[in-house]
Amino acid sequence: MKKFSRFIVKNQKLIIVFYSALVLISLIAGRFVSIEYDLSSYLPKSMNSIMGKEKLQSEFTINGSATLMIKSNDINYILEIKKSIVSIPGIKEAIWLDDVEDVKKPLEFFDKKLSKRFISGEYSLLQIQFTESNDALITREALDKVNKLIDKEHYFGGPAAISKDMQDTTSKEMIYYSVVAFLIITIILLISTNAYYEPILFFVTIGVAIVLNAGTNIIFGKISSNTNSVSSILQLAVSMDYSIFLLHRFHEENKDGNKNEAMARAIEKTFSSVSSSALTTVCGFLALLWMNYGIGKDMGLVLAKGVFFSLVAVVTLMPCLILAVDEKLGKYKHKAYMPGFEKISGFMVKSRVVTLIIAALIVAPTFLGQSKLEYYYSTEKTLSESSKSAIANEKIQQVFGKSNELILIIPKEDKIKINNLIEEIKTVENVDAVQGLYSMVDPTLPGEIIPKEVKETFESEKFTYMIINLLSSTEGKGTTKAIEEIRRISSEYYSEWYLTGEAAVYLDLQAVTSKDFLVVNNVSILLIGIILLITFKSIGIPILLVFAIQLGIWINLSIPYFQGISLNFISFIIIGAIQLGATVDYAILVTSRYKENLQVMPPIPAMIKTIGDTGKSVLTSALILVAGTLSISFITTIRSASELTLLIGRGALISLFIVYTVLPALLVTFNWFIKATTIGWPKTIKMYKSEEKREVV
């Protein structure tokens, strides 16, 4: 490390120029990284619902879909609008009453069950099918064009409309919460540092790392919307403390006035602790790779890569920036206003017995509470109730009732067999209607008599499909039972069939992710435990540290359970790995400093001094993480992003409290256990009333 640190100090200009070039390249590369809003694309390709989506695309050129309700029951007007809609690029088909009925005959002769799906009172309902996916640019543009086309009151609902709202909301709100997070974190840094320029250096260093991370995402081609919405702020929040630790050490070392030597020593002395902290955070994120659901790999790799870039930037770029500006700007100092822990550290340690009793009492209820937490999968539930698509879906449900569409794709074989399948599916509980070629026409009719446009809508060379409308919502026991029954019936008729649609995808998603939380949590504990074991050469310390942070995770996740709130499944799965990886750093810092202090004093005074020594640094780090995440949680209207960032921010506060109450109590109380299971742990010093008399035990 001596050679490395001196190389950094001697080549300041070269390193700054090198990073400038990397930033420029990364800014260009980042423009070629696309954002994936369809989270079902991260499901295994072998899932039946996903294969069904691919069949719709390959056989029928159908990707996205939406529901359009127009305040008009004028048949001629709707037909004219429909004709204009299907001419818009990106739209494959608009299905309405004329596809299932002869609209030229009198209304009283219409099939009531079919017609009520398309006309209800003064409203008409069209099903729009797009040539590209729900989140594709051409689909979004098509939605905008349809909105401009219709001069009457209308509502756009369904997956494509929800996806458009998600994209519009994310792009707009990211600017707001990024600015708010920047301002709050700046205030925290100004309060905790002594020079006005220091927060700027922090932001420049981590900002460079964020740009490098975003640019190198080009190796993935695309990242998920969930990852995109939180990765930058989360990277900033979890790695800012590396900069703080290095700067504080530089000030400690810079007492003889030789800044270059002081910086070289600061790099040497902080690299071990900072790198181990970064490594635990990286391992927490990498644990997400063990998820069956592919979004874990997406988020885990992006976040882990981001922390790595932050570590590299802190130990290479930041020293150069500090040395470049400290000479000229170092005189502009101010008082640090971050409160210390010296006055309360004694009380915190002396109340350790009460602390451990309280901790023991809440272990069982918090563990059981978080284990019973309910979660949801529906994309629709992630949007605000005030969003356009949410309002549209609610209005459509009020007029036409609940609509939950599934698409069943089967081989184009015996017409009678297909008709029998349709009739049997109609008997399934919660099935309202089945729309397919042979539910609209007499299956005994010769194929050449059936209108060409109708056949092309529902048939390909090998397959035909039907739309099954359920009266239940996209999630729930009724929907699950109906899907399972439709799957059973389909398998009795055909060896090859595909059932897709939002509800089918969510059910498959539930099957894939059912064990992900337990797997991710266990893997993160194992990886971080191994790092702690190697770092401290101890068996006891990893047990105590992981337990302390894990207790914080249980408390965090049990809160929504006791509130009666359900969480988005992604938040539920990944919060354990993120909170453990991001906040175990606090425990590492406290334990490392406690070990140092034990070399010159007994356990209780050593812990009192440790809390006083580390309090400001950890408090600053935790507040930055809290500010960065809660700024998103309180501003964004996307429920899933709000939930995840609230969990991270609240988890940081809980972990901070645990690290300065429960962890000190554990370290002091079980000092004998640590000494027995740790290589090189300091021998216990007994200090008598007379400072001159000491005994080493």
BAZA-880852 format. One record per residue (C-alpha): residue in three letters; x, y negated, z negated. Coordinates in steps of 0.5 Angstrom, whole numbers, plus 500, padded with zeros to 3 digits. Each point is the difference from the previous one (the first is absolute). Example, Ala and Ser with C-alpha at 12.3 -4.5 7.8 and 13.67 -1.06 7.14 Angstrom:
% residues 2
PT rest   u   v   w
PT  ALA 525 509 484
PT  SER 502 493 502
***
This chain:
% residues 697
PT rest   u   v   w
PT  MET 500 500 500
PT  LYS 506 495 499
PT  LYS 502 501 507
PT  PHE 493 499 502
PT  SER 498 494 496
PT  ARG 507 496 502
PT  PHE 498 502 507
PT  ILE 493 496 499
PT  VAL 503 494 497
PT  LYS 506 499 505
PT  ASN 495 501 506
PT  GLN 495 495 498
PT  LYS 499 497 507
PT  LEU 501 506 504
PT  ILE 494 504 496
PT  ILE 495 494 501
PT  VAL 501 499 507
PT  PHE 499 508 501
PT  TYR 494 499 496
PT  SER 497 495 504
PT  ALA 501 504 506
PT  LEU 496 506 497
PT  VAL 495 495 498
PT  LEU 499 498 507
PT  ILE 500 507 503
PT  SER 495 502 495
PT  LEU 495 494 501
PT  ILE 500 502 507
PT  ALA 499 508 499
PT  GLY 495 498 495
PT  ARG 495 498 506
PT  PHE 500 507 503
PT  VAL 497 503 493
PT  SER 493 501 501
PT  ILE 495 501 494
PT  GLU 496 506 500
PT  TYR 493 499 496
PT  ASP 497 506 502
PT  LEU 502 504 494
PT  SER 497 507 502
PT  SER 506 500 505
PT  TYR 505 502 494
PT  LEU 496 506 499
PT  PRO 503 507 503
PT  LYS 498 501 507
PT  SER 498 507 498
PT  MET 494 497 497
PT  ASN 493 502 503
PT  SER 498 493 500
PT  ILE 506 497 503
PT  MET 500 505 505
PT  GLY 493 498 502
PT  LYS 502 492 500
PT  GLU 506 502 505
PT  LYS 494 504 504
PT  LEU 496 494 501
PT  GLN 506 496 503
PT  SER 502 506 504
PT  GLU 494 502 503
PT  PHE 495 494 499
PT  THR 505 494 500
PT  ILE 496 498 493
PT  ASN 505 498 495
PT  GLY 496 494 496
PT  SER 493 499 498
PT  ALA 495 495 497
PT  THR 493 498 499
PT  LEU 497 494 503
PT  MET 493 498 497
PT  ILE 496 494 504
PT  LYS 494 497 498
PT  SER 496 501 506
PT  ASN 495 506 502
PT  ASP 500 497 507
PT  ILE 502 506 504
PT  ASN 501 496 507
PT  TYR 505 496 495
PT  ILE 504 505 497
PT  LEU 501 504 507
PT  GLU 503 494 503
PT  ILE 504 499 494
PT  LYS 502 507 500
PT  LYS 502 499 507
PT  SER 505 494 498
PT  ILE 503 504 494
PT  VAL 502 506 504
PT  SER 503 496 505
PT  ILE 505 497 495
PT  PRO 507 503 500
PT  GLY 501 504 494
PT  ILE 493 503 500
PT  LYS 498 507 503
PT  GLU 493 500 498
PT  ALA 494 497 497
PT  ILE 495 505 498
PT  TRP 493 498 499
PT  LEU 493 502 500
PT  ASP 500 501 508
PT  ASP 505 505 499
PT  VAL 495 505 497
PT  GLU 494 497 502
PT  ASP 496 498 507
PT  VAL 499 492 498
PT  LYS 496 499 505
PT  LYS 494 504 497
PT  PRO 496 497 495
PT  LEU 503 499 493
PT  GLU 494 504 497
PT  PHE 503 506 504
PT  PHE 507 500 497
PT  ASP 502 505 496
PT  LYS 500 497 493
PT  LYS 505 503 496
PT  LEU 505 499 506
PT  SER 498 493 501
PT  LYS 500 498 493
PT  ARG 508 500 500
PT  PHE 500 495 506
PT  ILE 494 495 498
PT  SER 497 498 493
PT  GLY 496 495 500
PT  GLU 503 494 503
PT  TYR 507 503 500
PT  SER 503 504 505
PT  LEU 506 504 499
PT  LEU 506 502 505
PT  GLN 506 505 499
PT  ILE 506 497 503
PT  GLN 506 505 502
PT  PHE 507 497 502
PT  THR 505 503 504
PT  GLU 506 498 495
PT  SER 500 501 492
PT  ASN 496 496 495
PT  ASP 506 496 499
PT  ALA 503 499 507
PT  LEU 501 493 502
PT  ILE 495 501 506
PT  THR 495 502 496
PT  ARG 500 494 495
PT  GLU 500 496 507
PT  ALA 494 504 502
PT  LEU 496 499 493
PT  ASP 502 492 501
PT  LYS 497 500 507
PT  VAL 493 504 498
PT  ASN 499 495 495
PT  LYS 501 494 505
PT  LEU 495 504 505
PT  ILE 494 500 495
PT  ASP 496 494 499
PT  LYS 496 503 495
PT  GLU 501 502 493
PT  HIS 504 506 499
PT  TYR 504 504 496
PT  PHE 507 504 501
PT  GLY 501 506 495
PT  GLY 503 507 501
PT  PRO 508 502 500
PT  ALA 502 495 505
PT  ALA 497 494 497
PT  ILE 503 502 493
PT  SER 507 501 503
PT  LYS 499 493 503
PT  ASP 498 497 494
PT  MET 506 504 496
PT  GLN 505 497 505
PT  ASP 497 493 500
PT  THR 500 500 493
PT  THR 507 502 499
PT  SER 503 496 505
PT  LYS 497 494 496
PT  GLU 501 501 493
PT  MET 507 503 501
PT  ILE 502 492 501
PT  TYR 496 498 494
PT  TYR 502 505 494
PT  SER 508 500 503
PT  VAL 500 492 499
PT  VAL 496 501 493
PT  ALA 505 506 498
PT  PHE 506 495 502
PT  LEU 498 494 496
PT  ILE 499 504 494
PT  ILE 506 504 500
PT  THR 504 494 502
PT  ILE 497 497 493
PT  ILE 502 506 496
PT  LEU 507 500 503
PT  LEU 501 493 498
PT  ILE 498 501 493
PT  SER 504 506 499
PT  THR 507 497 504
PT  ASN 504 494 498
PT  ALA 501 497 507
PT  TYR 495 498 505
PT  TYR 504 503 506
PT  GLU 500 507 497
PT  PRO 492 502 502
PT  ILE 502 498 507
PT  LEU 506 505 501
PT  PHE 495 505 497
PT  PHE 495 499 505
PT  VAL 505 499 506
PT  THR 504 507 498
PT  ILE 493 504 499
PT  GLY 497 496 506
PT  VAL 506 503 504
PT  ALA 499 507 498
PT  ILE 492 499 501
PT  VAL 502 498 507
PT  LEU 505 506 501
PT  ASN 495 505 498
PT  ALA 494 497 504
PT  GLY 505 500 506
PT  THR 502 507 499
PT  ASN 493 503 500
PT  ILE 501 500 507
PT  ILE 503 507 499
PT  PHE 493 502 498
PT  GLY 496 497 506
PT  LYS 494 498 495
PT  ILE 499 499 493
PT  SER 493 501 496
PT  SER 496 494 499
PT  ASN 500 502 492
PT  THR 508 500 501
PT  ASN 500 493 504
PT  SER 495 496 495
PT  VAL 505 502 494
PT  SER 507 502 502
PT  SER 503 493 500
PT  ILE 497 497 493
PT  LEU 501 507 497
PT  GLN 508 500 502
PT  LEU 501 493 498
PT  ALA 496 501 493
PT  VAL 504 507 499
PT  SER 507 498 502
PT  MET 500 493 498
PT  ASP 503 502 493
PT  TYR 507 503 503
PT  SER 501 492 502
PT  ILE 499 498 493
PT  PHE 504 505 497
PT  LEU 506 498 505
PT  LEU 499 493 499
PT  HIS 500 501 492
PT  ARG 506 504 500
PT  PHE 504 495 504
PT  HIS 498 494 495
PT  GLU 503 505 495
PT  GLU 506 501 503
PT  ASN 501 493 503
PT  LYS 504 497 494
PT  ASP 507 499 502
PT  GLY 498 496 506
PT  ASN 502 505 505
PT  LYS 494 501 504
PT  ASN 502 505 505
PT  GLU 503 505 494
PT  ALA 494 499 496
PT  MET 495 502 506
PT  ALA 505 506 502
PT  ARG 499 502 492
PT  ALA 493 499 501
PT  ILE 499 504 506
PT  GLU 504 506 496
PT  LYS 496 500 494
PT  THR 493 499 503
PT  PHE 500 505 505
PT  SER 500 506 496
PT  SER 494 498 496
PT  VAL 496 496 506
PT  SER 502 506 505
PT  SER 497 505 495
PT  SER 494 496 499
PT  ALA 499 499 508
PT  LEU 501 508 501
PT  THR 494 501 495
PT  THR 496 495 503
PT  VAL 502 504 507
PT  CYS 498 507 497
PT  GLY 493 497 498
PT  PHE 499 498 507
PT  LEU 503 506 503
PT  ALA 495 505 496
PT  LEU 495 497 504
PT  LEU 503 504 506
PT  TRP 497 507 496
PT  MET 493 497 502
PT  ASN 496 505 505
PT  TYR 497 493 502
PT  GLY 505 497 505
PT  ILE 499 493 498
PT  GLY 504 502 494
PT  LYS 506 501 504
PT  ASP 498 494 504
PT  MET 500 495 493
PT  GLY 506 504 497
PT  LEU 505 499 505
PT  VAL 498 493 501
PT  LEU 501 498 493
PT  ALA 506 505 498
PT  LYS 503 497 506
PT  GLY 498 493 498
PT  VAL 503 501 493
PT  PHE 507 502 503
PT  PHE 500 494 504
PT  SER 499 496 494
PT  LEU 506 503 496
PT  VAL 505 500 506
PT  ALA 498 492 501
PT  VAL 501 499 492
PT  VAL 507 503 500
PT  THR 502 497 506
PT  LEU 496 494 503
PT  MET 498 497 493
PT  PRO 508 499 497
PT  CYS 502 497 507
PT  LEU 494 495 499
PT  ILE 501 498 493
PT  LEU 507 499 501
PT  ALA 499 496 506
PT  VAL 495 495 496
PT  ASP 502 500 493
PT  GLU 506 496 501
PT  LYS 495 494 503
PT  LEU 494 501 496
PT  GLY 502 504 494
PT  LYS 500 493 496
PT  TYR 492 499 501
PT  LYS 498 504 494
PT  HIS 494 500 496
PT  LYS 498 504 493
PT  ALA 497 507 501
PT  TYR 493 500 497
PT  MET 499 508 500
PT  PRO 498 502 493
PT  GLY 505 504 496
PT  PHE 499 506 496
PT  GLU 505 499 494
PT  LYS 494 498 495
PT  ILE 496 506 501
PT  SER 505 505 502
PT  GLY 500 502 493
PT  PHE 493 501 499
PT  MET 499 504 506
PT  VAL 505 505 497
PT  LYS 498 500 493
PT  SER 493 502 502
PT  ARG 502 506 504
PT  VAL 497 505 496
PT  VAL 493 496 501
PT  THR 502 500 507
PT  LEU 501 507 501
PT  ILE 494 502 496
PT  ILE 495 495 505
PT  ALA 504 503 506
PT  ALA 499 507 498
PT  LEU 492 499 499
PT  ILE 499 497 507
PT  VAL 504 505 503
PT  ALA 494 505 501
PT  PRO 495 496 502
PT  THR 504 496 505
PT  PHE 502 506 503
PT  LEU 493 503 500
PT  GLY 497 494 503
PT  GLN 505 499 506
PT  SER 499 507 501
PT  LYS 492 499 501
PT  LEU 501 494 504
PT  GLU 495 500 506
PT  TYR 503 497 507
PT  TYR 497 499 507
PT  TYR 502 501 507
PT  SER 496 495 504
PT  THR 503 495 504
PT  GLU 493 496 500
PT  LYS 501 499 492
PT  THR 507 497 501
PT  LEU 497 494 503
PT  SER 496 494 496
PT  GLU 493 500 500
PT  SER 500 493 503
PT  SER 504 502 506
PT  LYS 496 500 507
PT  SER 500 508 501
PT  ALA 498 501 493
PT  ILE 494 495 501
PT  ALA 498 503 507
PT  ASN 501 508 497
PT  GLU 495 498 494
PT  LYS 495 496 505
PT  ILE 500 506 505
PT  GLN 499 505 494
PT  GLN 494 495 498
PT  VAL 497 501 507
PT  PHE 501 507 502
PT  GLY 502 503 494
PT  LYS 507 503 498
PT  SER 504 503 506
PT  ASN 505 504 499
PT  GLU 502 503 507
PT  LEU 504 506 501
PT  ILE 502 503 507
PT  LEU 500 507 502
PT  ILE 504 503 506
PT  ILE 499 506 503
PT  PRO 501 504 506
PT  LYS 496 499 506
PT  GLU 497 507 500
PT  ASP 493 503 500
PT  LYS 495 494 500
PT  ILE 495 504 496
PT  LYS 505 502 495
PT  ILE 502 492 499
PT  ASN 492 499 499
PT  ASN 500 505 495
PT  LEU 506 497 496
PT  ILE 497 493 500
PT  GLU 493 503 497
PT  GLU 504 503 495
PT  ILE 504 494 498
PT  LYS 493 496 500
PT  THR 498 505 494
PT  VAL 506 498 496
PT  GLU 499 495 494
PT  ASN 501 493 501
PT  VAL 501 501 507
PT  ASP 495 494 503
PT  ALA 501 501 508
PT  VAL 505 504 505
PT  GLN 501 496 506
PT  GLY 503 504 506
PT  LEU 499 502 507
PT  TYR 495 506 499
PT  SER 497 496 494
PT  MET 497 495 505
PT  VAL 499 504 506
PT  ASP 496 507 501
PT  PRO 506 505 500
PT  THR 497 504 505
PT  LEU 500 495 506
PT  PRO 506 501 505
PT  GLY 506 496 499
PT  GLU 499 496 506
PT  ILE 494 497 498
PT  ILE 503 497 494
PT  PRO 502 493 501
PT  LYS 507 499 502
PT  GLU 501 494 495
PT  VAL 497 504 494
PT  LYS 504 507 502
PT  GLU 507 495 500
PT  THR 498 497 493
PT  PHE 500 507 497
PT  GLU 503 505 504
PT  SER 508 501 502
PT  GLU 502 506 504
PT  LYS 501 505 495
PT  PHE 496 496 494
PT  THR 494 497 498
PT  TYR 498 496 493
PT  MET 495 498 496
PT  ILE 499 494 495
PT  ILE 497 503 493
PT  ASN 497 494 496
PT  LEU 500 502 492
PT  LEU 495 496 495
PT  SER 506 500 495
PT  SER 506 495 499
PT  THR 507 502 503
PT  GLU 502 503 493
PT  GLY 496 504 495
PT  LYS 497 507 498
PT  GLY 495 500 505
PT  THR 504 498 506
PT  THR 505 505 498
PT  LYS 495 505 500
PT  ALA 497 498 506
PT  ILE 507 500 504
PT  GLU 502 507 497
PT  GLU 493 503 502
PT  ILE 501 497 507
PT  ARG 507 503 500
PT  ARG 497 507 498
PT  ILE 495 500 506
PT  SER 505 497 505
PT  SER 505 506 499
PT  GLU 494 505 500
PT  TYR 499 498 507
PT  TYR 507 498 503
PT  SER 507 502 498
PT  GLU 502 493 503
PT  TRP 497 494 497
PT  TYR 501 493 497
PT  LEU 497 496 495
PT  THR 502 493 500
PT  GLY 498 493 497
PT  GLU 501 496 494
PT  ALA 497 505 495
PT  ALA 503 506 503
PT  VAL 507 496 500
PT  TYR 499 498 493
PT  LEU 498 507 498
PT  ASP 507 503 503
PT  LEU 504 494 497
PT  GLN 497 502 493
PT  ALA 502 508 501
PT  VAL 507 497 502
PT  THR 501 495 494
PT  SER 497 504 495
PT  LYS 507 502 497
PT  ASP 504 494 502
PT  PHE 500 497 494
PT  LEU 502 505 496
PT  VAL 506 502 505
PT  VAL 502 493 500
PT  ASN 500 499 493
PT  ASN 504 506 498
PT  VAL 505 499 506
PT  SER 501 492 498
PT  ILE 501 503 493
PT  LEU 505 505 502
PT  LEU 504 496 504
PT  ILE 501 494 495
PT  GLY 501 505 495
PT  ILE 506 503 504
PT  ILE 503 493 501
PT  LEU 499 498 492
PT  LEU 503 506 498
PT  ILE 506 499 505
PT  THR 501 492 498
PT  PHE 499 502 492
PT  LYS 503 507 500
PT  SER 494 501 496
PT  ILE 494 505 500
PT  GLY 497 496 494
PT  ILE 500 493 503
PT  PRO 496 502 507
PT  ILE 495 504 495
PT  LEU 499 493 496
PT  LEU 500 495 506
PT  VAL 496 504 504
PT  PHE 495 501 495
PT  ALA 500 493 498
PT  ILE 498 498 507
PT  GLN 495 505 501
PT  LEU 496 498 494
PT  GLY 500 493 504
PT  ILE 497 504 506
PT  TRP 495 504 496
PT  ILE 498 493 497
PT  ASN 500 497 506
PT  LEU 495 505 504
PT  SER 496 501 494
PT  ILE 497 493 500
PT  PRO 496 500 506
PT  TYR 497 507 498
PT  PHE 498 497 493
PT  GLN 497 494 504
PT  GLY 496 505 505
PT  ILE 504 498 506
PT  SER 502 504 506
PT  LEU 507 499 504
PT  ASN 502 501 507
PT  PHE 503 506 500
PT  ILE 507 498 503
PT  SER 501 495 494
PT  PHE 498 506 495
PT  ILE 505 504 504
PT  ILE 506 496 500
PT  ILE 500 495 494
PT  GLY 503 505 496
PT  ALA 506 501 504
PT  ILE 500 492 501
PT  GLN 500 498 493
PT  LEU 505 505 497
PT  GLY 505 499 506
PT  ALA 499 492 499
PT  THR 500 499 492
PT  VAL 504 506 498
PT  ASP 506 495 501
PT  TYR 498 496 494
PT  ALA 501 506 496
PT  ILE 506 502 503
PT  LEU 503 492 498
PT  VAL 497 501 493
PT  THR 503 507 499
PT  SER 507 498 503
PT  ARG 501 494 496
PT  TYR 498 504 494
PT  LYS 505 505 501
PT  GLU 505 494 500
PT  ASN 498 497 494
PT  LEU 500 507 496
PT  GLN 508 500 501
PT  VAL 500 494 495
PT  MET 494 500 496
PT  PRO 495 505 497
PT  PRO 493 502 504
PT  ILE 495 495 497
PT  PRO 505 494 501
PT  ALA 502 502 506
PT  MET 493 501 503
PT  ILE 498 493 497
PT  LYS 506 497 504
PT  THR 498 504 506
PT  ILE 493 497 500
PT  GLY 503 493 499
PT  ASP 506 501 506
PT  THR 495 503 505
PT  GLY 493 497 499
PT  LYS 501 494 504
PT  SER 503 504 506
PT  VAL 494 505 500
PT  LEU 495 495 498
PT  THR 502 496 507
PT  SER 500 506 504
PT  ALA 493 503 497
PT  LEU 497 493 501
PT  ILE 503 500 508
PT  LEU 497 506 501
PT  VAL 493 498 497
PT  ALA 500 494 503
PT  GLY 502 503 507
PT  THR 494 505 500
PT  LEU 495 496 496
PT  SER 500 495 505
PT  ILE 498 505 505
PT  SER 495 503 495
PT  PHE 496 493 499
PT  ILE 500 498 507
PT  THR 499 505 505
PT  THR 493 503 501
PT  ILE 502 506 502
PT  ARG 498 505 495
PT  SER 506 505 501
PT  ALA 505 495 500
PT  SER 497 496 494
PT  GLU 500 507 496
PT  LEU 507 502 501
PT  THR 503 494 499
PT  LEU 496 499 493
PT  LEU 502 507 498
PT  ILE 508 498 502
PT  GLY 499 493 496
PT  ARG 496 503 494
PT  GLY 505 506 500
PT  ALA 506 495 500
PT  LEU 497 497 494
PT  ILE 498 506 496
PT  SER 507 503 502
PT  LEU 504 493 497
PT  PHE 496 501 493
PT  ILE 501 508 500
PT  VAL 508 498 501
PT  TYR 500 495 494
PT  THR 496 504 495
PT  VAL 499 507 502
PT  LEU 507 502 503
PT  PRO 504 496 494
PT  ALA 496 504 495
PT  LEU 502 507 504
PT  LEU 507 498 501
PT  VAL 501 498 493
PT  THR 496 506 497
PT  PHE 503 505 504
PT  ASN 507 497 500
PT  TRP 502 507 497
PT  PHE 497 504 506
PT  ILE 503 495 505
PT  LYS 507 501 497
PT  ALA 499 508 500
PT  THR 498 500 507
PT  THR 505 495 503
PT  ILE 507 500 502
PT  GLY 504 494 498
PT  TRP 494 497 495
PT  PRO 503 495 495
PT  LYS 501 503 493
PT  THR 495 497 495
PT  ILE 503 494 496
PT  LYS 498 499 493
PT  MET 501 493 498
PT  TYR 499 499 492
PT  LYS 499 493 497
PT  SER 507 498 500
PT  GLU 502 499 508
PT  GLU 507 502 498
PT  LYS 498 507 499
PT  ARG 498 505 505
PT  GLU 499 507 501
PT  VAL 500 504 506
PT  VAL 495 506 500
***
